[in-house]
Amino acid sequence: MRRILCASAFFILLVLTAACTENVKPGAPLISSEPTAASADITRQPESTPKQTPEPTKTPKPTQTPELPSPDRAVSSQERKSSNDLPDLRDNAPLVYDFDGDGTEEELVVTVEHLTPANGDNNPLRIKLVINDAEYEVEDYFNDGIRLYITDFNLDDDYIDFCLRILGTDIASTVLLCRYDGKDIVNLESLGLVGVAFEYDEKGSLFFPSYDDTSGEIKMIYDYISDVTAEERHYK
C-alpha cells in the first residue's frame, strides 16, 4: 500500500511540473528582465518645462521740447537769403573784416595744402584759417570742393560770421559755422546738409534740408541765439 501511494504522488508531481513549463521557451529565463509599463512609468523622470522670463517693461523716453526762439523772429521762405548767392572766398586775399566787433579789423589768412592721396582718385587737401594768433584747420580727404563764405548771419550782434562748406561725393555736404571771438576761432556748429544750398534770415537762424534714416529728407533749423538744432516744424 505504501508503494502505491508514493507512486501516485510522484505521478501527480510530474503532471504539475509539465503544466507549469508548457509555455516557457527553451533557454528563456523564468523571470523577465525587461521592465513592465508600470515600472517604466515609475523610473521615468518627468520632462521639465522651461521657465519663461517675462520681457522687461520698456519705459518711454520723455519728449524734450527744444528751447526755440519766439514766433516773431520767424521769417518766410521768400525773405530768406541763400548761400548760393554768397561768393566762394577761399582763394581771395586779403580778407579783412572786423570779425569780433571790437572796432578793429582783422585779416583772415587762408592757406591750402595739397596732401598725398592714398590712391589716384582723390586729391585730399588741408585748409588752415588764421586770424592773429588763432588757427582753425580742416582736412578733406576726397576734395570734392571746400568753399569759404563770409557773411553776417545775425545782424543784431557785433560778429561777422564765416563758414566752410565741405562738399561730399554726392549731394551731401558739411557746413562748419565759425566765429572769431577775439581770441579763438570757434566752431559753433556742424550742419549735415543735403542739397545745393542752405538759407539764413540774418536774425540768427539757418535753414537747411537734412536726411534722416527713418523720415527721409527733413527740414532743419539751427538757431545762433539758443544754440539749438531742431526740425523746422517745431517753429510753426
MIDOSE-1310 file (N, C-alpha, C; in nm, 2 decimals, decimal comma, always signed):
residues 236
mrri	+0,08/-0,12/+0,00/+0,00/+0,00/+0,00/+0,09/+0,13/+0,00; +0,19/+0,13/+0,08/+0,28/+0,25/+0,08/+0,34/+0,27/-0,05; +0,38/+0,17/-0,13/+0,44/+0,19/-0,26/+0,34/+0,25/-0,35; +0,22/+0,21/-0,34/+0,11/+0,26/-0,43/+0,09/+0,41/-0,41
lcas	+0,09/+0,46/-0,28/+0,07/+0,60/-0,25/+0,19/+0,68/-0,30; +0,31/+0,63/-0,28/+0,43/+0,71/-0,33/+0,43/+0,72/-0,48; +0,39/+0,61/-0,55/+0,39/+0,62/-0,70/+0,29/+0,72/-0,74; +0,17/+0,73/-0,67/+0,07/+0,82/-0,71/+0,11/+0,97/-0,69
affi	+0,18/+0,99/-0,58/+0,23/+1,13/-0,55/+0,33/+1,17/-0,65; +0,42/+1,08/-0,69/+0,52/+1,11/-0,79/+0,46/+1,14/-0,92; +0,36/+1,07/-0,96/+0,29/+1,09/-1,09/+0,22/+1,23/-1,09; +0,16/+1,27/-0,98/+0,09/+1,40/-0,97/+0,19/+1,51/-0,98
llvl	+0,31/+1,50/-0,92/+0,42/+1,60/-0,92/+0,46/+1,62/-1,07; +0,48/+1,51/-1,14/+0,52/+1,52/-1,28/+0,42/+1,59/-1,36; +0,29/+1,57/-1,34/+0,19/+1,63/-1,42/+0,19/+1,78/-1,39; +0,20/+1,83/-1,27/+0,20/+1,97/-1,23/+0,33/+2,04/-1,29
taac	+0,44/+1,98/-1,29/+0,56/+2,04/-1,34/+0,55/+2,06/-1,49; +0,49/+1,96/-1,56/+0,47/+1,97/-1,71/+0,38/+2,09/-1,74; +0,28/+2,11/-1,66/+0,18/+2,21/-1,69/+0,24/+2,35/-1,67; +0,33/+2,36/-1,57/+0,39/+2,50/-1,54/+0,49/+2,54/-1,65
tenv	+0,56/+2,43/-1,71/+0,67/+2,46/-1,80/+0,62/+2,45/-1,95; +0,49/+2,43/-1,97/+0,45/+2,41/-2,11/+0,47/+2,53/-2,20; +0,45/+2,66/-2,15/+0,45/+2,78/-2,23/+0,59/+2,85/-2,22; +0,68/+2,80/-2,16/+0,82/+2,86/-2,14/+0,91/+2,81/-2,25
kpga	+0,97/+2,90/-2,33/+1,06/+2,86/-2,43/+1,19/+2,81/-2,38; +1,26/+2,72/-2,45/+1,38/+2,67/-2,40/+1,49/+2,78/-2,39; +1,56/+2,78/-2,28/+1,66/+2,88/-2,26/+1,62/+3,02/-2,21; +1,48/+3,04/-2,21/+1,43/+3,17/-2,16/+1,42/+3,17/-2,01
plis	+1,46/+3,29/-1,95/+1,45/+3,30/-1,80/+1,31/+3,29/-1,76; +1,29/+3,24/-1,64/+1,16/+3,23/-1,59/+1,11/+3,36/-1,54; +1,20/+3,46/-1,51/+1,16/+3,59/-1,46/+1,21/+3,69/-1,57; +1,12/+3,77/-1,63/+1,16/+3,87/-1,74/+1,25/+3,98/-1,68
sept	+1,36/+4,01/-1,76/+1,45/+4,12/-1,71/+1,40/+4,26/-1,77; +1,30/+4,26/-1,86/+1,25/+4,39/-1,92/+1,15/+4,45/-1,82; +1,17/+4,58/-1,80/+1,07/+4,65/-1,70/+0,93/+4,65/-1,76; +0,84/+4,64/-1,68/+0,70/+4,65/-1,72/+0,66/+4,79/-1,74
aasa	+0,54/+4,81/-1,80/+0,50/+4,95/-1,83/+0,48/+5,03/-1,70; +0,44/+4,96/-1,59/+0,42/+5,02/-1,47/+0,55/+5,07/-1,41; +0,66/+4,98/-1,42/+0,79/+5,01/-1,36/+0,85/+5,12/-1,44; +0,83/+5,12/-1,58/+0,89/+5,23/-1,66/+0,83/+5,37/-1,62
ditr	+0,70/+5,37/-1,59/+0,64/+5,50/-1,55/+0,69/+5,55/-1,42; +0,73/+5,45/-1,34/+0,78/+5,49/-1,21/+0,92/+5,54/-1,22; +1,01/+5,48/-1,30/+1,15/+5,53/-1,31/+1,17/+5,65/-1,40; +1,08/+5,68/-1,49/+1,10/+5,79/-1,59/+1,09/+5,92/-1,52
qpes	+1,19/+6,01/-1,54/+1,18/+6,14/-1,48/+1,09/+6,23/-1,56; +1,00/+6,31/-1,50/+0,91/+6,40/-1,58/+0,99/+6,51/-1,65; +0,95/+6,54/-1,77/+1,01/+6,64/-1,85/+0,99/+6,78/-1,79; +1,10/+6,85/-1,78/+1,09/+6,98/-1,71/+1,04/+7,09/-1,81
tpkq	+0,96/+7,17/-1,77/+0,90/+7,28/-1,85/+0,99/+7,40/-1,84; +1,05/+7,46/-1,95/+1,14/+7,57/-1,94/+1,07/+7,69/-1,88; +1,14/+7,76/-1,79/+1,08/+7,88/-1,73/+1,08/+7,99/-1,83; +0,97/+8,06/-1,84/+0,96/+8,18/-1,93/+0,98/+8,31/-1,85
tpep	+1,09/+8,38/-1,90/+1,12/+8,50/-1,83/+1,04/+8,62/-1,89; +0,96/+8,69/-1,82/+0,88/+8,80/-1,88/+0,97/+8,91/-1,93; +0,93/+8,97/-2,05/+1,01/+9,07/-2,11/+1,00/+9,20/-2,02; +1,12/+9,27/-2,01/+1,11/+9,39/-1,92/+1,02/+9,50/-1,98
tktp	+0,96/+9,57/-1,90/+0,87/+9,68/-1,95/+0,96/+9,79/-1,99; +0,94/+9,84/-2,11/+1,01/+9,95/-2,17/+0,95/+10,08/-2,13; +1,03/+10,16/-2,07/+0,99/+10,29/-2,03/+1,01/+10,39/-2,14; +0,91/+10,46/-2,19/+0,93/+10,55/-2,30/+1,01/+10,67/-2,25
kptq	+1,10/+10,72/-2,35/+1,18/+10,84/-2,32/+1,09/+10,96/-2,31; +1,12/+11,05/-2,22/+1,04/+11,17/-2,22/+1,07/+11,26/-2,34; +0,97/+11,32/-2,39/+0,98/+11,41/-2,51/+1,04/+11,54/-2,46; +1,15/+11,58/-2,53/+1,22/+11,70/-2,49/+1,18/+11,81/-2,59
tpel	+1,13/+11,92/-2,54/+1,10/+12,03/-2,63/+1,21/+12,13/-2,63; +1,27/+12,15/-2,75/+1,39/+12,24/-2,76/+1,35/+12,38/-2,73; +1,44/+12,45/-2,67/+1,42/+12,60/-2,65/+1,44/+12,67/-2,78; +1,33/+12,72/-2,83/+1,33/+12,78/-2,96/+1,30/+12,93/-2,95
pspd	+1,34/+13,00/-3,05/+1,31/+13,15/-3,05/+1,16/+13,18/-3,06; +1,13/+13,30/-3,02/+0,99/+13,34/-3,02/+0,94/+13,35/-3,17; +0,80/+13,33/-3,19/+0,75/+13,33/-3,33/+0,77/+13,46/-3,40; +0,79/+13,57/-3,33/+0,81/+13,70/-3,41/+0,94/+13,70/-3,48
ravs	+1,03/+13,61/-3,46/+1,15/+13,60/-3,53/+1,14/+13,52/-3,66; +1,03/+13,45/-3,68/+1,01/+13,37/-3,79/+1,01/+13,45/-3,92; +1,09/+13,40/-4,02/+1,10/+13,47/-4,15/+1,05/+13,38/-4,26; +0,96/+13,43/-4,34/+0,91/+13,35/-4,45/+1,02/+13,31/-4,55
sqer	+1,00/+13,20/-4,62/+1,10/+13,15/-4,71/+1,13/+13,25/-4,82; +1,04/+13,34/-4,85/+1,06/+13,44/-4,96/+1,16/+13,55/-4,91; +1,17/+13,57/-4,78/+1,26/+13,67/-4,73/+1,40/+13,62/-4,69; +1,41/+13,49/-4,69/+1,54/+13,43/-4,65/+1,64/+13,45/-4,76
kssn	+1,77/+13,45/-4,72/+1,88/+13,46/-4,82/+1,94/+13,33/-4,84; +2,00/+13,30/-4,96/+2,05/+13,17/-4,99/+2,20/+13,17/-5,00; +2,26/+13,06/-4,95/+2,41/+13,05/-4,96/+2,46/+13,05/-5,11; +2,37/+13,02/-5,20/+2,41/+13,02/-5,34/+2,45/+13,16/-5,39
dlpd	+2,40/+13,26/-5,31/+2,44/+13,40/-5,35/+2,57/+13,45/-5,28; +2,63/+13,37/-5,20/+2,75/+13,40/-5,13/+2,87/+13,36/-5,22; +2,97/+13,45/-5,24/+3,08/+13,41/-5,32/+3,18/+13,32/-5,24; +3,24/+13,24/-5,31/+3,34/+13,15/-5,25/+3,47/+13,23/-5,24
lrdn	+3,52/+13,26/-5,12/+3,63/+13,35/-5,10/+3,76/+13,27/-5,06; +3,76/+13,14/-5,08/+3,87/+13,06/-5,03/+4,00/+13,10/-5,09; +4,00/+13,14/-5,22/+4,13/+13,18/-5,28/+4,14/+13,33/-5,30; +4,06/+13,40/-5,23/+4,07/+13,55/-5,23/+4,15/+13,60/-5,12
aplv	+4,23/+13,71/-5,15/+4,31/+13,77/-5,04/+4,33/+13,92/-5,08; +4,33/+14,01/-4,98/+4,32/+13,98/-4,84/+4,17/+13,98/-4,80; +4,14/+13,91/-4,69/+4,01/+13,90/-4,63/+4,01/+13,98/-4,50; +3,97/+14,11/-4,50/+3,98/+14,19/-4,39/+3,84/+14,24/-4,34
ydfd	+3,81/+14,20/-4,22/+3,68/+14,24/-4,16/+3,70/+14,26/-4,01; +3,60/+14,33/-3,95/+3,60/+14,34/-3,80/+3,52/+14,22/-3,75; +3,59/+14,10/-3,75/+3,52/+13,98/-3,72/+3,46/+13,97/-3,58; +3,53/+14,03/-3,48/+3,48/+14,02/-3,34/+3,40/+14,14/-3,29
gdgt	+3,39/+14,24/-3,38/+3,31/+14,36/-3,34/+3,37/+14,45/-3,24; +3,51/+14,45/-3,23/+3,57/+14,54/-3,13/+3,61/+14,67/-3,19; +3,58/+14,70/-3,31/+3,61/+14,83/-3,38/+3,74/+14,82/-3,45; +3,82/+14,71/-3,45/+3,94/+14,69/-3,52/+3,93/+14,58/-3,62
eeel	+3,97/+14,60/-3,74/+3,96/+14,50/-3,84/+4,08/+14,40/-3,83; +4,04/+14,27/-3,86/+4,14/+14,16/-3,86/+4,15/+14,10/-4,00; +4,26/+14,04/-4,03/+4,28/+13,98/-4,16/+4,27/+13,82/-4,14; +4,18/+13,76/-4,22/+4,17/+13,62/-4,22/+4,26/+13,56/-4,33
vvtv	+4,36/+13,49/-4,29/+4,46/+13,43/-4,38/+4,42/+13,28/-4,41; +4,41/+13,25/-4,54/+4,37/+13,11/-4,57/+4,48/+13,05/-4,65; +4,53/+12,93/-4,60/+4,63/+12,86/-4,67/+4,58/+12,72/-4,70; +4,61/+12,67/-4,82/+4,57/+12,55/-4,88/+4,69/+12,46/-4,90
ehlt	+4,69/+12,34/-4,85/+4,80/+12,25/-4,86/+4,74/+12,12/-4,92; +4,80/+12,08/-5,04/+4,76/+11,95/-5,10/+4,83/+11,84/-5,04; +4,76/+11,74/-5,00/+4,82/+11,62/-4,94/+4,84/+11,51/-5,03; +4,92/+11,41/-4,99/+4,95/+11,29/-5,08/+4,83/+11,20/-5,07
pang	+4,76/+11,17/-5,19/+4,65/+11,08/-5,19/+4,68/+10,94/-5,17; +4,59/+10,86/-5,11/+4,61/+10,72/-5,09/+4,60/+10,64/-5,22; +4,52/+10,70/-5,31/+4,51/+10,64/-5,45/+4,49/+10,76/-5,54; +4,49/+10,73/-5,67/+4,49/+10,83/-5,77/+4,36/+10,90/-5,79
dnnp	+4,25/+10,85/-5,72/+4,12/+10,90/-5,75/+4,09/+11,03/-5,66; +4,16/+11,05/-5,56/+4,13/+11,16/-5,47/+4,24/+11,26/-5,47; +4,21/+11,38/-5,43/+4,30/+11,49/-5,42/+4,28/+11,56/-5,29; +4,32/+11,50/-5,18/+4,30/+11,55/-5,05/+4,38/+11,68/-5,02
lrik	+4,32/+11,76/-4,94/+4,39/+11,89/-4,90/+4,36/+11,93/-4,76; +4,44/+12,02/-4,71/+4,42/+12,07/-4,58/+4,41/+12,22/-4,59; +4,30/+12,28/-4,52/+4,28/+12,42/-4,52/+4,30/+12,47/-4,38; +4,38/+12,58/-4,37/+4,41/+12,64/-4,24/+4,36/+12,79/-4,24
lvin	+4,28/+12,82/-4,14/+4,23/+12,96/-4,13/+4,31/+13,02/-4,01; +4,36/+13,14/-4,03/+4,44/+13,21/-3,93/+4,39/+13,35/-3,91; +4,36/+13,39/-3,79/+4,33/+13,53/-3,75/+4,42/+13,57/-3,63; +4,51/+13,66/-3,65/+4,61/+13,69/-3,54/+4,68/+13,56/-3,50
daey	+4,66/+13,53/-3,37/+4,73/+13,40/-3,32/+4,63/+13,28/-3,32; +4,51/+13,30/-3,37/+4,41/+13,19/-3,37/+4,42/+13,11/-3,50; +4,41/+12,98/-3,49/+4,42/+12,89/-3,61/+4,30/+12,79/-3,60; +4,25/+12,76/-3,72/+4,15/+12,66/-3,73/+4,18/+12,58/-3,86
eved	+4,19/+12,45/-3,85/+4,23/+12,36/-3,95/+4,13/+12,26/-3,99; +4,12/+12,23/-4,12/+4,02/+12,13/-4,17/+4,09/+12,05/-4,28; +4,07/+11,92/-4,28/+4,12/+11,83/-4,38/+4,00/+11,77/-4,46; +4,02/+11,76/-4,59/+3,92/+11,70/-4,67/+3,99/+11,59/-4,75
yfnd	+3,95/+11,46/-4,73/+4,03/+11,35/-4,79/+3,99/+11,34/-4,94; +3,86/+11,36/-4,97/+3,81/+11,35/-5,11/+3,83/+11,47/-5,19; +3,83/+11,59/-5,13/+3,84/+11,72/-5,20/+3,75/+11,73/-5,32; +3,62/+11,71/-5,29/+3,52/+11,74/-5,39/+3,49/+11,89/-5,39
girl	+3,55/+11,96/-5,31/+3,53/+12,10/-5,30/+3,52/+12,15/-5,16; +3,59/+12,26/-5,12/+3,57/+12,33/-5,00/+3,55/+12,47/-5,03; +3,44/+12,53/-4,98/+3,41/+12,67/-5,01/+3,41/+12,75/-4,88; +3,45/+12,88/-4,89/+3,46/+12,96/-4,77/+3,36/+13,08/-4,80
yitd	+3,27/+13,09/-4,71/+3,17/+13,20/-4,71/+3,19/+13,29/-4,59; +3,18/+13,42/-4,62/+3,18/+13,52/-4,51/+3,06/+13,61/-4,52; +2,98/+13,62/-4,41/+2,86/+13,70/-4,41/+2,82/+13,73/-4,27; +2,71/+13,79/-4,25/+2,66/+13,82/-4,12/+2,53/+13,75/-4,10
fnld	+2,53/+13,64/-4,03/+2,41/+13,56/-4,01/+2,31/+13,62/-3,91; +2,36/+13,71/-3,82/+2,28/+13,77/-3,73/+2,32/+13,92/-3,72; +2,23/+14,01/-3,77/+2,26/+14,15/-3,78/+2,25/+14,21/-3,64; +2,19/+14,14/-3,54/+2,17/+14,20/-3,41/+2,29/+14,19/-3,32
ddyi	+2,40/+14,11/-3,36/+2,52/+14,11/-3,28/+2,63/+14,18/-3,35; +2,75/+14,18/-3,29/+2,86/+14,25/-3,35/+2,96/+14,17/-3,43; +2,92/+14,04/-3,45/+3,02/+13,95/-3,51/+2,99/+13,94/-3,66; +3,10/+13,92/-3,74/+3,09/+13,88/-3,88/+3,12/+13,73/-3,88
dfcl	+3,03/+13,66/-3,94/+3,04/+13,51/-3,94/+3,11/+13,46/-4,06; +3,17/+13,34/-4,06/+3,22/+13,28/-4,18/+3,20/+13,13/-4,16; +3,20/+13,06/-4,27/+3,18/+12,91/-4,26/+3,25/+12,84/-4,38; +3,28/+12,72/-4,35/+3,34/+12,63/-4,45/+3,24/+12,53/-4,49
rilg	+3,22/+12,51/-4,62/+3,13/+12,41/-4,67/+3,21/+12,30/-4,74; +3,21/+12,18/-4,68/+3,29/+12,07/-4,74/+3,19/+11,98/-4,82; +3,21/+11,98/-4,95/+3,12/+11,91/-5,04/+3,16/+11,76/-5,04; +3,05/+11,68/-5,04/+3,07/+11,53/-5,04/+3,07/+11,48/-5,18
tdia	+3,08/+11,35/-5,19/+3,09/+11,29/-5,33/+2,95/+11,28/-5,39; +2,84/+11,31/-5,32/+2,71/+11,32/-5,38/+2,65/+11,45/-5,35; +2,52/+11,45/-5,31/+2,45/+11,58/-5,29/+2,47/+11,62/-5,14; +2,54/+11,54/-5,06/+2,56/+11,57/-4,92/+2,68/+11,66/-4,90
stvl	+2,68/+11,74/-4,80/+2,79/+11,83/-4,76/+2,78/+11,86/-4,61; +2,89/+11,91/-4,56/+2,90/+11,95/-4,42/+2,93/+12,10/-4,42; +2,86/+12,17/-4,34/+2,88/+12,32/-4,32/+2,93/+12,34/-4,18; +3,05/+12,40/-4,17/+3,11/+12,43/-4,04/+3,10/+12,58/-4,02
lcry	+3,01/+12,61/-3,92/+2,99/+12,75/-3,89/+3,09/+12,80/-3,79; +3,16/+12,91/-3,82/+3,27/+12,96/-3,74/+3,26/+13,10/-3,70; +3,33/+13,14/-3,59/+3,33/+13,28/-3,54/+3,46/+13,31/-3,47; +3,51/+13,42/-3,49/+3,63/+13,47/-3,42/+3,58/+13,55/-3,30
dgkd	+3,61/+13,51/-3,18/+3,56/+13,58/-3,06/+3,66/+13,68/-3,00; +3,77/+13,71/-3,07/+3,87/+13,80/-3,02/+3,99/+13,73/-2,97; +3,98/+13,60/-2,95/+4,09/+13,51/-2,90/+4,11/+13,39/-2,98; +3,99/+13,32/-3,01/+4,00/+13,19/-3,08/+3,90/+13,19/-3,19
ivnl	+3,93/+13,10/-3,29/+3,83/+13,07/-3,40/+3,75/+12,95/-3,35; +3,62/+12,98/-3,33/+3,53/+12,88/-3,26/+3,44/+12,82/-3,37; +3,43/+12,68/-3,36/+3,33/+12,61/-3,45/+3,20/+12,61/-3,37; +3,10/+12,69/-3,41/+2,98/+12,70/-3,34/+2,89/+12,57/-3,36
eslg	+2,89/+12,52/-3,48/+2,80/+12,41/-3,52/+2,85/+12,35/-3,65; +2,82/+12,22/-3,66/+2,85/+12,14/-3,79/+2,71/+12,09/-3,84; +2,67/+12,14/-3,96/+2,54/+12,10/-4,01/+2,56/+12,00/-4,12; +2,48/+11,89/-4,12/+2,48/+11,80/-4,23/+2,38/+11,84/-4,33
lvgv	+2,42/+11,88/-4,44/+2,33/+11,94/-4,54/+2,31/+11,84/-4,66; +2,19/+11,83/-4,70/+2,15/+11,76/-4,82/+2,10/+11,85/-4,92; +2,16/+11,87/-5,04/+2,11/+11,96/-5,14/+2,22/+12,06/-5,17; +2,19/+12,16/-5,25/+2,29/+12,25/-5,30/+2,30/+12,38/-5,22
afey	+2,22/+12,41/-5,13/+2,23/+12,54/-5,06/+2,16/+12,53/-4,92; +2,19/+12,63/-4,83/+2,12/+12,65/-4,71/+2,07/+12,79/-4,71; +1,98/+12,83/-4,63/+1,92/+12,96/-4,62/+1,94/+13,02/-4,48; +1,94/+13,15/-4,47/+1,95/+13,22/-4,34/+1,87/+13,35/-4,34
dekg	+1,83/+13,39/-4,22/+1,74/+13,51/-4,21/+1,80/+13,63/-4,16; +1,93/+13,63/-4,14/+2,01/+13,74/-4,08/+1,96/+13,78/-3,94; +1,88/+13,69/-3,88/+1,84/+13,71/-3,74/+1,89/+13,60/-3,65; +1,98/+13,52/-3,70/+2,04/+13,42/-3,62/+1,99/+13,28/-3,65
slff	+1,91/+13,26/-3,75/+1,87/+13,12/-3,78/+1,91/+13,08/-3,92; +1,95/+12,95/-3,93/+1,99/+12,90/-4,06/+1,89/+12,78/-4,09; +1,85/+12,77/-4,21/+1,75/+12,67/-4,25/+1,82/+12,58/-4,36; +1,81/+12,45/-4,34/+1,88/+12,36/-4,43/+1,81/+12,23/-4,43
psyd	+1,81/+12,16/-4,55/+1,75/+12,03/-4,56/+1,85/+11,93/-4,52; +1,81/+11,83/-4,44/+1,90/+11,72/-4,39/+1,83/+11,59/-4,42; +1,89/+11,48/-4,37/+1,84/+11,35/-4,40/+1,83/+11,27/-4,28; +1,72/+11,19/-4,26/+1,70/+11,10/-4,15/+1,67/+10,96/-4,21
dtsg	+1,74/+10,86/-4,15/+1,72/+10,72/-4,20/+1,57/+10,68/-4,19; +1,50/+10,73/-4,10/+1,36/+10,69/-4,09/+1,26/+10,78/-4,17; +1,28/+10,91/-4,16/+1,19/+11,00/-4,22/+1,23/+11,05/-4,36; +1,35/+11,02/-4,40/+1,40/+11,07/-4,53/+1,44/+11,21/-4,51
eikm	+1,42/+11,29/-4,62/+1,47/+11,43/-4,61/+1,38/+11,51/-4,52; +1,44/+11,59/-4,43/+1,36/+11,67/-4,34/+1,42/+11,81/-4,34; +1,34/+11,90/-4,30/+1,38/+12,04/-4,30/+1,43/+12,07/-4,15; +1,55/+12,13/-4,14/+1,61/+12,16/-4,02/+1,63/+12,30/-4,00
iydy	+1,66/+12,35/-3,88/+1,69/+12,48/-3,85/+1,79/+12,49/-3,74; +1,89/+12,58/-3,75/+1,99/+12,60/-3,64/+1,97/+12,74/-3,60; +1,96/+12,76/-3,47/+1,94/+12,90/-3,41/+2,07/+12,94/-3,34; +2,13/+13,05/-3,38/+2,25/+13,10/-3,31/+2,23/+13,14/-3,17
isdv	+2,12/+13,20/-3,14/+2,10/+13,26/-3,01/+2,08/+13,15/-2,90; +1,99/+13,05/-2,93/+1,97/+12,94/-2,83/+2,06/+12,82/-2,85; +2,14/+12,83/-2,97/+2,23/+12,72/-3,00/+2,16/+12,58/-3,00; +2,05/+12,58/-3,07/+1,97/+12,46/-3,08/+1,95/+12,42/-3,23
taee	+1,96/+12,30/-3,26/+1,93/+12,25/-3,39/+1,81/+12,16/-3,38; +1,71/+12,18/-3,46/+1,58/+12,11/-3,45/+1,51/+12,11/-3,58; +1,41/+12,02/-3,59/+1,33/+12,02/-3,71/+1,25/+12,15/-3,72; +1,24/+12,21/-3,84/+1,17/+12,33/-3,86/+1,02/+12,33/-3,82
rhyk	+0,96/+12,21/-3,82/+0,82/+12,21/-3,79/+0,79/+12,25/-3,64; +0,90/+12,25/-3,56/+0,88/+12,29/-3,42/+0,85/+12,45/-3,41; +0,89/+12,51/-3,52/+0,88/+12,66/-3,52/+0,74/+12,71/-3,57; +0,66/+12,62/-3,62/+0,54/+12,66/-3,68/+0,44/+12,70/-3,57
